[in-house]
Amino acid sequence: MVDSVATPEPQLLKPCIKAPVAETLLTPRFYTTDFDAVAKLDISANETEIRAIIDELRADYNRHHFVRDDEFKQSWDHITGEKRRAFIDFLERSCTSEFSGFLLFKELSRRLKKNNPLLSEAFEYLARDEARHAGFLNKSMADLKLSLDLHFLTKSRTYTFFPPEWIIYTVYLSEKIGYWRYILVNQHMQEHPEYQFYPLFRKFESWCQDENRHGDFFKALLRSQPKLWKNWQAKLWVRFFLLTVFATHTMTVFERASFYETIGIHPRKYNNRVIQETNNTSARAFPIILNTNHPEFFWRLEQCSENNLKLAAIQKSNLPSFVKFCQKIPPILAIIWHMLQLYLIKPIDTEGTRGTVL
């Protein structure tokens, strides 16, 4: 059993409309970027691959897969207690993440239509997929008599500015780690159908195919920009984004361990496998990947998670604000220290001699 933060009862904006979770380091964020800079990207170095992936996106292989069939048309009142709360939390975070992607891709498509119609078309298809996912998740929440007001979410969330280079790195990794998250749950459910308490899980195979195609598009976009992978500065940024995504994933899985336990998944084993597979997949895009086999790698990630759980407990306490602030300093410093030590672990070269430690 992995310690986790108990999932709170949902707060409502109005009857059956759930209030968005408070924005924290681990909640899905909404992003904006320099749209003019994206429009000016020269993709000629990898245009053939980009066009091939756009052809796949245009085909929309999954357009008939996300259908709420008769299996959904029943009462779900038997999903109760912590299982219900943990599942709602999973649905909300997943829906918010997909909707965040939809908003970013939709705006990119709109802003690029005049000056870069090829990329505009690609982002239009990406936005289509993300909207489909978000809508399906929100309808699943509605089966549990809750849903998100996505219009309210659009207006109320803080938008974080990332330059285009950071967007390419982070979206590539989020799509690929999303693929491994969904495909491993799907494989688990096929082996253990007794945990398949809701039909959404049967859609995960199609879901992860969309995630994979999205990741392939951003990989092709990344490889069209030599400055994102072909110099020493790029290697430093790649290490940073890989580590940040893996640390965030570890904290999220351990913070929400109760959900994975309800579907028969061991959080630690799941987290480690997702990170290892995503890291290996990233070798196709990045000049280096992290050395996940280092004896301290996962231990230090879990130290970050344990300190994050301490921060969550402090935040939920009834102590005065100043006392909370003082108590948060040691775990924050501990997370920074472990992240620094992880960053300094020698990465693995994927461009030169494959499989060797730099």
Secondary structure as the mmCIF struct_conf table of DSSP 4:
data_model
#
loop_
_struct_conf.conf_type_id
_struct_conf.id
_struct_conf.beg_label_comp_id
_struct_conf.beg_label_asym_id
_struct_conf.beg_label_seq_id
_struct_conf.end_label_comp_id
_struct_conf.end_label_asym_id
_struct_conf.end_label_seq_id
HELX_LH_PP_P HELX_LH_PP_P1 VAL A 5 GLN A 11
STRN STRN1 LEU A 12 LYS A 14
TURN_TY1_P TURN_TY1_P1 PRO A 15 CYS A 16
STRN STRN2 ILE A 17 LYS A 18
HELX_LH_PP_P HELX_LH_PP_P2 ALA A 19 GLU A 23
TURN_TY1_P TURN_TY1_P2 LEU A 25 LEU A 26
BEND BEND1 THR A 27 THR A 27
HELX_LH_PP_P HELX_LH_PP_P3 PRO A 28 ARG A 29
STRN STRN3 PHE A 30 THR A 32
HELX_RH_AL_P HELX_RH_AL_P1 PHE A 35 ALA A 39
TURN_TY1_P TURN_TY1_P3 LYS A 40 LYS A 40
HELX_RH_3T_P HELX_RH_3T_P1 SER A 44 ASN A 46
HELX_RH_AL_P HELX_RH_AL_P2 GLU A 47 ALA A 59
TURN_TY1_P TURN_TY1_P4 TYR A 61 HIS A 65
HELX_RH_3T_P HELX_RH_3T_P2 ASP A 70 PHE A 72
BEND BEND2 LYS A 73 GLN A 74
TURN_TY1_P TURN_TY1_P5 ASP A 77 HIS A 78
HELX_RH_AL_P HELX_RH_AL_P3 GLY A 81 LEU A 112
TURN_TY1_P TURN_TY1_P6 LYS A 113 ASN A 115
HELX_RH_AL_P HELX_RH_AL_P4 PRO A 117 ASP A 143
TURN_TY1_P TURN_TY1_P7 LEU A 144 LYS A 145
STRN STRN4 SER A 147 LEU A 148
HELX_RH_AL_P HELX_RH_AL_P5 LEU A 150 SER A 156
BEND BEND3 ARG A 157 ARG A 157
HELX_LH_PP_P HELX_LH_PP_P4 THR A 158 THR A 158
STRN STRN5 TYR A 159 PHE A 161
HELX_RH_AL_P HELX_RH_AL_P6 PRO A 164 GLU A 191
HELX_RH_3T_P HELX_RH_3T_P3 PRO A 193 TYR A 195
BEND BEND4 TYR A 198 TYR A 198
HELX_RH_3T_P HELX_RH_3T_P4 PRO A 199 LYS A 203
HELX_RH_AL_P HELX_RH_AL_P7 PHE A 204 ARG A 223
TURN_TY1_P TURN_TY1_P8 SER A 224 SER A 224
HELX_RH_3T_P HELX_RH_3T_P5 PRO A 226 LEU A 228
TURN_TY1_P TURN_TY1_P9 TRP A 229 TRP A 229
BEND BEND5 LYS A 230 ASN A 231
HELX_RH_AL_P HELX_RH_AL_P8 TRP A 232 GLU A 255
TURN_TY1_P TURN_TY1_P10 ARG A 256 ARG A 256
HELX_RH_AL_P HELX_RH_AL_P9 ALA A 257 THR A 262
TURN_TY1_P TURN_TY1_P11 ILE A 263 GLY A 264
HELX_RH_AL_P HELX_RH_AL_P10 PRO A 267 SER A 282
TURN_TY1_P TURN_TY1_P12 ALA A 283 ALA A 285
BEND BEND6 PRO A 287 PRO A 287
STRN STRN6 ILE A 288 ILE A 289
TURN_TY1_P TURN_TY1_P13 THR A 292 ASN A 293
BEND BEND7 HIS A 294 HIS A 294
TURN_TY1_P TURN_TY1_P14 PRO A 295 GLU A 296
HELX_RH_AL_P HELX_RH_AL_P11 PHE A 297 LYS A 316
BEND BEND8 SER A 317 SER A 317
BEND BEND9 LEU A 319 LEU A 319
HELX_RH_AL_P HELX_RH_AL_P12 SER A 321 TYR A 343
TURN_TY1_P TURN_TY1_P15 LEU A 344 LEU A 344
BEND BEND10 ILE A 345 ILE A 345
STRN STRN7 ILE A 348 ASP A 349
BEND BEND11 THR A 350 THR A 353
TURN_TY1_P TURN_TY1_P16 ARG A 354 GLY A 355
STRN STRN8 THR A 356 VAL A 357
#
